[in-house]
Amino acid sequence: ALALEAGEIETAIVAGASMASAQSLVLFSQAQSCSATGSRPFDDEADGLVASEGYVVLIVKTLERAIRDRDDIKAVIRGLGMSSDGRALSLWAPRKEGQIAALERAYRDLDPGHVDYIEAHATSTQVGDATEIEALAEFFGPRLKGRRIPIGSVKSNLGHTLETAGLASLVKVALALRH
């Protein structure tokens, strides 16, 4: 994405694969972060994640190249923000500050007040989901001027595809825009 943005390339293949390995499942199980009842992002009864497999391949181009190639454009990505939560208690206790930093980077050249939908990470863990909602509220709240917008997560449909979770969310949003 950064090479596209910098004009170094016009097309990229972005792919990810996530296979539910025994090691991952044991790790999540020992951390007591696996759900016994199903994936329910942002639900008061959410009790953890459901690990699933995911395989995603996207062709990403600059808009100019896609238009020139007469591609059937599925979506346009206008902002990208990455962040680590920084030093935290654990993987299962994310930091709001890191999530806000990612939002600030993604919206550095965009007006967050024009957002009509948020596709959230939403792991279906009480601490993770609460932290994410707090970060979203703090970042978007003042910018939306009282307007309410829907928040969703592909994990309610597919579970947590681990390494490909972000790409799965991107595909969901592109399909939602299309249909």
PyMOL commands that set and color helices and strands:
alter all, ss='L'
color gray80, all
select helices_A, chain A and resi 2-5+22-30+63-68+96-106+112-114+126-144+155-158+162-178
alter helices_A, ss='H'
color red, helices_A
select strands_A, chain A and resi 11-18+54-61+118-119+151-152
alter strands_A, ss='S'
color yellow, strands_A
deselect
rebuild
show_as cartoon
